[in-house]
C-alpha cells in the first residue's frame, strides 16, 4: 500500500523504513509520514540499536567514544576531547552503561571508509553506539553508520546520515566581532593556519556576513590562511608578517580560527616586535589556557562538558528509536574576555 500511494518501488519503501542512508531525506520523510498515518509499524532491525526501550532499561548498555590522536592535552584535539569526555562520563555515571574509549592515530581517523581501518570497538561490534569527538569524512560517515548508530560533535550537513551535537559558530563569531567593535576596531581580519574541519569552515564562512551585519568592511586582504605542508610555527610566522603589514593599513583586530593557533601567532608577533594587545588585538575560539609568558586570549568558550552529556542522551535515543530523522543539537557559547584585546 505504501508503494502504491507514494509511487515508489517496494525496495525503496523497505530501505526508507530501515533508515538506509542511501535513501534521500525527503523520500524517507514521505514514507515515514504516510506509514505513521496508516498505523504501520516497521519491523525491528536485527541490530543492537533496534532494541525497544523497555528491554534496554533492563540491560547494561555498551557505548564507545572514538578520539583522534592520543590521550594528551597538548593539541587542540586533545584538549577538546578531554572536556567532551568529562561530559560523556558525567552522563553515564550511575547508569547501567559501560563506557569504552578508544584512541586512533590521526592518519587512520581519515580512512574509516575502509573496514580494515575501523577501531576495534566497531570491528568487534562490542558497542551499541559510537560517539566521535572529531568530524568524520563523508565517505566514512556512510560506512560506519551502516554498522552502528553514531554521534559526532560537528555538523556534517543536511544530507549526512549522522546525528550531531555542536556549537553555534555563527553566533560565536558575532560575539567576537561585536566585542572588537565595542573597543573601537573598524577593521577586523581573520587568521587561519590551514585547518579545514567543519568548525573551522563554519567560522570562516560566518566572518564576512557578521562583518556586514555590524556595518564593518570585509576586505579579502584582511584574511590570511596558509595551506601548505610546513611546520605550524612557519605558517604562524607567515601570518604574523602579514598582520604586521596590515597593521600599517589600520587593521588592528584579528580573529583566529582557534586558541591553539592563536597563541602560536601571539608568540610569532612578539618575535616581530608587535605587542598584544597594545598594537594589535587577537581573539580566538575554545578558551584554552595560555602558555607561560603570553596573555590570556579573549575567546569563545563552548560548553563542551554539556555537549558531551547531550551526545550520550542523543545516542541512546537513536539506539532506541532508529527510524528518527537526522538530529542536530546546537549549543550557544560564551565570550570570555581575556588580556589580548584592548581599546584603540
N, C-alpha and C positions, 0 to 999 in steps of 0.2 A: 504493500500500500504506500509506503514512504517513497519508493522509487517511482511509482506512477504519479503521485501527487506532485513531486518535485522535478519530474522528467530527468531523473538521474539514473545511472546504472546501479544494479544491486551491489556490485563490489564497492562503488563509491559510497553508497549508503553505509555498508558494513564498515568500511575504513573510517568514515566520519564518526560513527558511533564508538569506534575504538580510539578516537582522538589521534589518528595517524598524522604525524607532522607533514607528510607529503600532500595532504589534502588542504586546500586553501581555507583560511579562517572564515571567510564569508560563507563558503559552502557548508562547512561544519556547523556554523551558527544556524543556517536554514534548516539543516537536518535535525539538529538538536531541538530547535524551537517547535517544529512540527511533531517530533517524537513526544515532546512533553505535552502538547495539546491533545494528542491521541492517547496519552497514558501509557506509552510504550516504555518498557523497562529494558535497557540494553543488557545483554549478557555480561556476566563478570569476566574479567580478563584473567588468564591463568598466570598472573604475576603477583608479587607481593603487594603492589600498590592497589590491587583490586579488592583487598580485604575490607569488609564492612567495619564501621566504627565500633559496633558492639563487640565484635570479636577482637578488634585491635585493642580495645580498652583492657582486655584481659591478657594481652601478650606483652612481652618485652620487645620494644621496637629498636632495631639497629639503624642508626643514622651515621653517615660518613661526611667528613669535611676534607676537601682536597685543597691544599695550599701550594702556592708557587714558590719554589726555592726551599731554603732550609728554615728552621725554627728560630733564626736570629732576628734581631730588630735593627740591623744596620742598613737596611734598604727600605724603600717605600713599600714594597710588597710585604716585607717582614713586619713593619710597624703597623700597617693597616690590618694585616691578617691577625696580628696579636690582639688588637682591640675587637675585631669581629669575633674571634674565638671566645673572648671573655663573655660576649653576649650570647653566643651559642651555648656555652657551658652553663650560664645562668638559667637559660630557658629549659635545659634538660635536667638540671639538678633536682633531685627529689622525685623525678618522674620515672616511669617504667621504660627507661631509654638507656641504651648503651651507645656512647659516642665514640666513633673511630676517627682518628685524624691521620692523614697520610700526606707526606710532602713529596712533590715531584720536581725533578730537575727542570729548570726553566725551558730548556730546549724541547723536552718531552711535552710540556704543557701545551705547546702549539701544534702537536701532532696527534691529538686524541681522536682524530677521524679514523685512524688506523687502530684496530683492536689490539695489535701487538704492543702498542704504547699505553694501553689503558692502565690505570692504577690497579693494584691488586684487589682493592675493595670492589671494583667493578668487574674485574675478570672472574673473581670467585663468587660473584653475586652474594656477597656477605652482608649487604645492607639493603634496606627497603627504599632508601632515598639518599641523594648526594647534594651537598652544598659546596659550590666552588667559590673560593674567595677571590678569584681573578676571572676576567672575561674569557669565555671560550670563543674560538673562531667559529664562523657559521657552519662549516662542514663538521666540526667537532660536536656542535650542539645537536645536529641532526643524528649523528651516530650514537651519542651517549643517551639521549632522551628516549631512544627506542628501547633501551635496556632497563632504565630505572628513572623515576621522577627526579628532577634536578632543579636547583635554585642557583642563581648567581647574583652578584652584587652590582652589576651594571646592566643598563637597559640594552637589550640586543636588537631591538627593532620590532615593529608591529608584526612582521611576518615570521618571527622566530618562534620556535616551539618550546621555549624555556621560560619559566617564571623568573621574576627578579625582584629584589629589594634594593633600592638605590637612593641617592641623594638628589636634590633639586639643584642641579648645577647652574641653570639659568638664573634662579633666584639668588644663588650664592654670588654669581658674577655681578648681579645688580647691587648687592650689598657692598662689594669691594669698590665698584665704580662710584657709588654714592658716597662712600667714605672718603675716597680720594678727592672727589669734587668738593666735599664739605671742607677740605683742607686747602682749597684754592687751586687745585690742579685742573687745568683746562685742556691739557694734552696728556693722554694716557697711552702707554704702549703695552704690548703683550710679548712675553718671553717664553719660548718653547724650545726645549733642547732635544727634540727628536722622538719623544714618546707619542704613540698614536693609539692608545687604548680608548675605549668608548668614553670614559670620563674626560680624558684629555681633549678628545674631539668635541664633546658636548660643550666644554668650557670655551674652547676656541670659537666654535660656531656661534655661541651666545654673545661673544665680545662685541662685534660690530653693532648688533641690534640694541644691546644695552647702552652703548655709547650714544646711539641715535635717540633712544628714549630719554637720555639725560641732556640732549641738545649739545653733545660734545662731538668733535670731528673724528672721523675714522680715517687715518692716514696709513696706507699699506706700508710705508717706510717705518712705521712705529710698531710693526710686528716683526719679530725675528725668530725664526725656527730653523734649527740646524739638523738635518737628517743625513748624517754621514757616519761611517764606521771609524770614528776616532774616540779616544777616551773621553769620559764625561768632562773632566777638567779642561780639556782642549776646546770642547764645544762651548763650555761656560765662558772660557776666555774670549772666544769669538763673539758671543752675545754681549759680554761686558764691554768690549771695544765698540760694538755697535751702539750700546746705550751711552757710552761716553761721547760718541759723535753726535747722537741725537740730543744729548743734553745741551749742546750749543744751540739747538733749534728750539729750546724751551720745553722739551719733553722730560718732565721730572717725576712722573708717576708711572710705575711699571707693575704689572700683574704677572706672576709666574704660574706655570701650569700646576705646580705643587711645591710644598715647602722643602722637600728633599733637594730639589734642584735650585730652589730659591736661595738656600743657604750656601750652596756651591757658588752661585752667582755673586752673593754678597762678598764672599772671600775674594773672588776674582776682581770685583770692583775695588776692594781695598788695595789690592796689588797695584791697580792703576791710579790710586790716589783719589778715587771717587768715594765720598763719605755717604754712609747710610745712617740716618735719614737726612743729614744736613744738606747734601747735594741732590740726592735722589731718594724717593720713597719706593719701597719694594713690598709687595704683598704676595701671598700665596694661598694654597689650599692644604687642608688636613691637620693644621695646628700641631706640628712637630716641635719638640724642644730644640733649642739652638745648640750648635756645637760651642765649645768653650771660646769665648772672646768675640762672639758675634751677637748682634742684637736680636731679641725675640721678634720674629716676623709677625706683622699684622696678618691674620689668616682666617680661613673658614674652618670651623670645627664641625665636622659631620658627626652625628650621633651613632658611631659605629657599633657601640655595645647594643643600643636599641635595635639597630638594623640586624645584628646577629640573632637577637632573640626573635625578631619578627620572621626571619628566614626559617627558623625551626617551626614556628606555628604555621607558616605558609606551606612548608614542605609536608607536614603532617596532613594538612588539608588536602594537598594534592594527592597524597597516598590514599586517603580515604574517599576522595571524590575525583577520580582520574579523568572524568569527562568534562570538567570545567574548562572554560576558555583560558587563554593566557592571562596570568595575574601579574600586575605591576604595582608595587607599593613604593611610594616616594616619600622621603623624609626631608623636612626643612632643616637647614644648617644654620649655625650662628656665627656671626663675625666676632672675632676676638682681637681687640686692638692691642698691638704689641709696641715695640720700640723702633720699628723700621719705617714708620710713616710720620711725617711732620708737616705743619702748616708752612706754606710758601708765601 
